[in-house]
């Protein structure tokens, strides 16, 4: 094999972490090789995860007419002639457009794109097999592993029956099933359960945990569960699948509770595993945990200091937005750019369920666990002019704040545009501001953002009542 091509940086994986890291280094004049084995750039974020599922959500909302029901005296019902082609059309358009955007970004920064599968030969050398020109050897003083994650199909459910899907293969579904069982009520499971439910599909959601999305504020979780049940989703929480019996006409799932569910398709949403198999990490002394994740420090260095890792491959939080920042921070540290030294501790998180749920900062439960005093203010969309206009009467903005100095501790939103509204609270948290920031600010009228002001007033009122 020929001598390796020399680079300043080798990035393995072109998902959110890998693309942004490569662009960051190239922007500051470093020679960068970006290795990708998939046919398309963008990783799961663009091709199978974040973008496709959120696009399908918007498509489902459009076809179902759920946002318009009852608003204009028209009762919308989903037409029975909706095909999988109709449903997937917009998703494919958006994915194609964003794939092209990543390709343009890579080309614009002068990054060498190497197609093929990467494997460590030693701590500074990567062999890429399957490349059009044959196997290539690349070397660099800095290497970033950004290979993302793969679905966890679980050990007890069939993998060869075409009616069993994971969060990647669900996008290849050939038809819309009349009945869908979703095994796993994490973020992915909840999002897809909502998508299929608004299309009129009978959905069962099964999970061994008794509470929906335990990282959410408890009150917010309960509100989401109620709204999902109103969509027709049947919850089997605190339960689990003990056996799957696929028959030619139906799939039967036996549950721990003794119940048996019949479904036409099953989505296994049991989380994701670090995509580290075959990388040869053991050759360079880098261990992975039982879920395939690589351990890193705050600068995203692995056990080998010049080899970094970022994105889903390191595990929690596994968010595209966070992965991008992790990649940038890793590269700035590796080359001493002094540009971005840490990922912000203020991390907004959104579940693109129906309705959306978004949060940032502390929950009531986390405050209690830490023994931290807190107070709460709420504003319902029902009392908001824009909430009335758009017909979302179940939404809520909830503020958690310190009762002594009124400093904002957390924001929790369920309802229309929660993913956008959360950034208002996140910026106040970032600035270590108080809920007075919402009272002092001027919000458009009518706007959902105005709910922040009235949640703050409610919080001050609750605080006054506690002190009286």
C-alpha positions in Angstrom: 0.0 0.0 0.0 1.3 3.5 -0.9 2.5 6.1 1.6 -0.5 7.8 3.4 -1.9 11.1 2.2 -1.0 13.8 4.8 -3.7 16.0 6.2 -4.0 18.3 9.2 -7.2 16.7 10.2 -9.2 13.5 9.4 -12.9 13.5 10.1 -14.7 10.2 10.0 -18.4 10.8 9.4 -20.3 13.6 7.7 -23.2 14.1 10.0 -23.8 17.3 12.0 -20.7 16.9 14.2 -18.4 15.8 11.4 -19.5 18.4 8.8 -19.3 21.4 11.1 -16.0 20.2 12.6 -14.4 19.8 9.1 -15.7 23.2 8.0 -14.4 24.8 11.1 -10.9 23.5 10.6 -10.9 24.3 6.8 -12.2 27.8 7.5 -9.0 28.5 9.5 -6.8 27.1 6.8 -6.3 23.5 7.8 -6.1 20.7 5.2 -9.0 18.4 6.0 -10.1 14.9 4.8 -13.7 14.0 5.4 -14.4 10.2 5.2 -18.0 9.0 4.5 -19.1 5.5 3.7 -22.8 6.2 3.1 -24.0 7.1 -0.4 -25.1 10.5 0.9 -23.6 13.2 3.2 -25.4 14.5 6.3 -25.5 11.4 8.5 -28.7 10.4 10.4 -29.5 14.0 11.0 -30.4 14.6 7.4 -31.0 11.2 5.9 -32.8 9.0 8.5 -33.4 10.9 11.7 -33.9 14.5 12.6 -34.9 16.0 9.2 -37.0 13.1 7.8 -39.1 12.6 11.0 -39.8 16.3 11.4 -40.7 16.7 7.8 -43.1 13.7 8.0 -44.6 15.4 11.1 -45.4 18.5 9.0 -46.7 16.3 6.2 -49.0 14.4 8.6 -50.3 17.7 10.0 -51.0 19.0 6.5 -52.8 15.9 5.2 -54.8 15.4 8.5 -55.9 19.0 8.6 -55.6 18.8 12.4 -54.5 22.4 12.8 -57.7 23.6 11.0 -60.3 21.3 12.6 -63.0 23.3 14.1 -61.5 26.7 13.2 -63.4 27.5 10.1 -66.6 25.5 10.4 -65.1 22.7 8.3 -64.6 19.2 9.6 -61.5 17.8 8.0 -61.1 14.1 7.6 -58.1 12.3 6.1 -58.9 10.9 2.6 -58.7 7.2 2.3 -56.7 7.6 -1.0 -53.5 8.8 0.8 -50.6 6.7 -0.4 -47.2 6.2 1.0 -45.9 8.1 -2.1 -48.0 11.1 -1.2 -46.9 10.9 2.4 -43.1 10.5 1.7 -42.9 13.0 -1.2 -42.1 16.1 0.8 -39.7 14.3 3.0 -37.7 13.2 0.0 -37.6 16.7 -1.4 -36.4 18.2 1.8 -33.8 15.5 2.4 -32.5 15.9 -1.2 -32.2 19.7 -0.8 -30.3 19.5 2.5 -28.0 16.7 1.2 -27.0 19.1 -1.6 -26.5 21.9 1.0 -23.9 19.8 2.9 -22.2 18.9 -0.4 -21.9 22.6 -1.3 -20.5 23.4 2.2 -17.9 20.7 1.9 -16.8 21.9 -1.6 -16.9 25.6 -0.6 -14.4 25.0 2.2 -12.0 23.0 0.0 -12.4 19.8 2.1 -11.3 16.5 0.5 -14.2 14.2 0.5 -13.1 10.5 0.7 -15.8 7.9 -0.1 -15.3 4.6 1.7 -15.2 2.9 5.1 -12.6 4.1 7.6 -10.6 1.9 10.0 -7.7 2.9 12.3 -4.3 1.4 11.3 -2.6 3.2 14.1 -3.1 6.3 16.2 -2.3 8.7 13.3 -3.3 6.6 10.3 -6.7 5.7 8.8 -7.2 3.2 6.0 -10.2 3.8 3.8 -11.5 0.7 2.0 -14.1 0.7 -0.7 -13.0 4.0 -2.2 -13.3 4.3 -6.0 -9.5 4.3 -6.4 -9.0 1.4 -4.1 -7.9 1.4 -0.5 -6.3 4.6 0.7 -4.2 5.5 3.7 -4.6 8.8 5.3 -2.5 10.4 8.1 -3.0 13.4 10.3 -1.9 14.8 13.7 -5.6 15.1 14.7 -8.5 12.8 14.0 -12.2 13.2 14.9 -14.6 10.3 15.1 -18.1 11.5 14.3 -19.7 8.3 13.1 -23.0 8.8 14.7 -25.4 6.1 15.9 -27.4 3.2 14.6 -30.9 1.9 15.7 -31.0 -0.6 18.6 -33.4 -3.3 17.3 -33.3 -5.2 20.6 -32.5 -8.8 21.2 -36.0 -10.3 21.5 -37.9 -9.0 18.4 -37.6 -10.4 14.9 -35.2 -8.7 12.6 -36.0 -10.6 9.4 -39.8 -10.0 9.3 -40.5 -7.0 6.9 -43.3 -5.8 9.2 -40.8 -4.9 11.9 -39.2 -1.5 11.4 -36.6 0.6 13.2 -36.2 4.4 13.1 -34.1 4.1 9.9 -36.1 1.5 8.0 -39.5 3.1 8.7 -38.7 5.5 5.9 -38.7 2.6 3.4 -42.3 1.5 4.4 -44.2 0.4 1.3 -47.7 1.2 2.6 -49.5 2.8 5.5 -50.6 0.1 8.0 -54.0 0.2 9.5 -52.6 -0.7 13.0 -49.1 0.2 14.3 -47.5 -0.9 17.5 -44.6 1.3 18.7 -42.2 -0.5 21.1 -40.4 2.2 23.1 -41.8 5.5 24.3 -38.7 7.6 24.1 -38.3 10.6 21.8 -38.4 8.7 18.6 -41.2 6.5 19.6 -43.4 9.4 20.8 -42.7 11.4 17.6 -43.6 8.6 15.2 -46.6 7.5 17.3 -48.0 11.0 16.9 -47.2 11.2 13.2 -49.1 7.9 12.4 -52.0 8.7 14.9 -52.9 11.9 13.1 -53.1 10.0 9.9 -55.9 7.9 11.4 -53.8 4.8 12.1 -54.5 2.9 15.2 -51.4 3.3 17.4 -50.4 1.4 20.5 -47.4 2.8 22.4 -45.6 0.3 24.7 -42.8 1.1 27.2 -41.6 -0.4 30.4 -41.4 3.0 32.1 -44.5 4.2 33.9 -44.0 7.9 33.0 -43.8 9.3 29.5 -40.4 10.9 28.7 -39.1 11.0 32.3 -36.6 13.8 31.5 -39.5 16.2 31.0 -41.0 18.3 33.8 -43.6 16.0 35.4 -46.5 18.4 34.7 -45.5 18.8 31.1 -45.1 15.1 30.6 -48.7 14.6 32.0 -50.0 17.3 29.6 -48.3 15.6 26.6 -49.7 12.2 27.6 -53.2 13.5 27.7 -52.9 15.2 24.3 -51.4 12.1 22.8 -54.3 10.0 24.2 -56.7 12.5 22.7 -55.1 11.8 19.3 -56.2 8.2 19.8 -52.8 6.7 20.9 -53.4 3.8 23.3 -50.7 3.8 26.0 -49.2 0.7 27.5 -46.8 2.3 30.0 -45.2 0.2 32.7 -45.5 -2.7 30.4 -43.4 -4.5 27.8 -43.3 -7.1 25.1 -42.6 -10.7 26.2 -43.1 -12.4 22.8 -43.7 -11.5 19.2 -45.8 -13.9 17.1 -45.8 -12.9 13.5 -48.5 -14.7 11.5 -49.1 -14.2 7.7 -52.0 -11.8 8.3 -51.1 -10.1 11.6 -48.3 -9.6 14.2 -49.3 -10.5 17.7 -47.4 -9.0 20.7 -47.7 -10.6 24.1 -47.3 -8.1 26.9 -46.1 -8.5 30.5 -49.5 -7.4 31.7 -51.0 -10.5 30.0 -52.6 -8.5 27.2 -52.1 -9.4 23.5 -52.0 -6.7 20.8 -52.5 -7.2 17.1 -50.8 -5.0 14.7 -50.1 -4.8 11.0 -46.6 -3.2 11.5 -44.3 -2.7 14.5 -41.8 0.1 15.0 -39.0 -0.8 17.4 -37.8 2.4 19.0 -35.5 1.0 21.6 -32.9 3.8 21.4 -29.7 4.0 19.4 -26.2 2.6 19.7 -22.9 4.3 19.0 -21.8 3.4 15.5 -18.3 2.2 16.3 -18.2 -1.4 15.0 -15.4 -2.0 12.6 -13.5 1.3 13.3 -10.6 -0.6 14.9 -10.7 1.6 18.0 -9.1 -1.2 19.9 -6.0 -0.9 17.8 -5.3 2.6 19.2 -6.4 1.9 22.8 -9.9 3.5 22.8 -12.6 1.6 24.6 -16.4 1.8 24.1 -19.1 1.1 26.5 -21.9 -1.6 26.2 -23.9 0.8 23.9 -20.9 1.4 21.6 -20.3 5.0 22.9 -16.9 6.6 23.2 -16.0 8.3 26.5 -14.6 11.8 26.1 -13.6 14.7 28.3 -15.0 18.3 28.2 -12.8 19.1 25.2 -14.1 15.9 23.5 -10.7 14.2 23.6 -10.8 10.4 23.9 -8.3 8.3 25.9 -5.8 9.1 23.1 -5.5 12.9 23.4 -5.1 13.7 19.7 -8.2 11.6 18.7 -11.4 13.4 19.4 -15.1 12.2 19.2 -18.3 14.2 18.9 -22.0 13.7 18.2 -24.2 10.7 18.7 -21.1 8.4 19.0 -20.4 9.8 22.5 -24.0 9.3 23.6 -26.2 11.8 25.5 -27.7 14.2 24.6 -27.6 13.0 21.0 -29.1 16.1 19.5 -28.1 17.5 16.1 -27.7 21.0 17.4 -25.5 19.9 20.3 -23.4 17.6 18.0 -22.6 20.6 15.7 -21.3 22.5 18.7 -19.3 19.6 20.0 -17.5 19.2 16.7 -16.6 22.9 16.6 -15.4 22.9 20.2 -13.3 19.8 19.6 -11.5 21.3 16.6 -10.9 24.7 18.2 -9.3 22.9 21.1 -7.3 20.5 18.9 -5.7 23.4 16.9 -5.8 26.1 19.6 -8.0 28.5 17.6 -9.3 30.2 20.8 -12.6 30.7 19.1 -15.0 28.4 20.8 -13.9 26.8 24.0 -17.0 25.0 25.4 -20.4 23.9 24.5 -23.0 26.1 26.2 -24.5 24.4 29.3 -27.9 25.9 28.3 -29.2 23.2 25.9 -32.8 23.5 24.6 -34.4 20.2 23.9 -37.5 19.6 21.8 -39.7 16.6 21.3 -41.5 17.0 18.0 -44.5 15.2 19.1 -48.1 16.5 18.5 -48.2 18.9 20.2 -44.5 19.9 20.4 -42.8 19.9 23.8 -39.7 21.9 24.5 -37.6 22.5 27.6 -34.5 24.1 28.9 -32.9 24.2 32.3 -34.3 22.8 35.6 -37.5 20.9 36.1 -39.5 20.9 39.4 -38.3 17.4 40.0 -34.6 18.3 39.4 -34.9 21.2 41.8 -36.4 19.0 44.5 -33.6 16.4 44.0 -31.0 19.1 44.4 -32.7 20.6 47.4 -33.0 23.8 45.5 -35.8 26.3 46.4 -38.0 27.2 43.4 -41.3 28.7 42.5 -43.4 28.3 39.3 -45.4 30.6 37.0 -47.7 29.4 34.2 -49.6 30.9 31.3 -52.0 28.8 29.2 -52.5 29.3 25.5 -56.2 29.3 26.2 -55.8 32.8 27.7 -53.5 34.0 24.9 -55.0 35.8 21.9 -52.7 34.0 19.4 -53.5 30.7 21.1 -57.2 31.3 20.5 -56.6 32.4 16.8 -54.6 29.2 16.0 -56.9 27.0 18.0 -54.4 25.6 20.4 -56.2 25.8 23.7 -54.1 23.1 25.5 -50.7 24.7 25.3 -48.8 26.1 28.2 -45.6 28.1 29.0 -44.2 27.2 32.5 -41.4 29.0 34.2 -39.3 27.6 37.1 -37.4 30.3 39.0 -35.6 31.0 42.2 -38.0 32.5 44.8 -35.2 34.6 46.4 -33.8 36.6 43.5 -36.3 35.6 40.8 -33.5 34.2 38.6 -34.9 32.0 35.9 -34.0 28.3 36.3 -36.0 26.5 33.7 -38.7 26.9 30.9 -41.1 24.2 29.8 -43.5 24.6 26.9 -46.1 22.3 25.4 -48.0 23.5 22.4 -47.8 25.1 19.0 -44.3 26.5 18.1 -42.7 25.3 21.3 -39.5 24.6 19.5 -39.2 28.2 18.5 -40.6 29.8 21.7 -38.1 28.0 23.9 -35.2 30.1 22.6 -36.6 33.2 24.3 -36.3 31.5 27.6 -32.9 29.9 26.7 -31.4 33.3 26.0 -32.6 34.7 29.4 -31.1 31.6 31.0 -27.8 32.1 29.1 -27.6 35.6 30.5 -28.5 34.4 34.0 -31.5 36.7 33.9 -34.6 36.9 36.1 -38.3 36.5 35.2 -38.4 40.3 35.3 -36.9 40.2 31.8 -40.2 38.9 30.5 -42.2 41.5 32.4 -40.0 44.3 31.1 -40.0 43.1 27.5 -42.5 44.1 24.9 -44.0 41.2 23.0 -46.0 41.4 19.8 -49.8 41.2 20.2 -51.2 38.8 19.3 -48.3 36.4 19.8 -47.6 33.1 21.6 -44.5 34.7 22.9 -46.6 37.0 25.1 -47.4 34.0 27.2 -43.9 34.5 28.8 -45.0 37.8 30.3 -48.1 36.4 31.9 -46.3 33.3 33.1 -43.9 35.7 34.9 -46.8 37.7 36.3 -48.3 34.4 37.5 -45.1 33.4 39.1 -44.8 36.7 41.0 -48.4 36.3 42.2 -47.7 32.8 43.4 -44.6 34.1 45.2 -46.5 36.9 46.9 -49.2 34.5 48.1 -46.5 32.2 49.6 -45.0 35.1 51.5 -48.3 36.5 52.8 
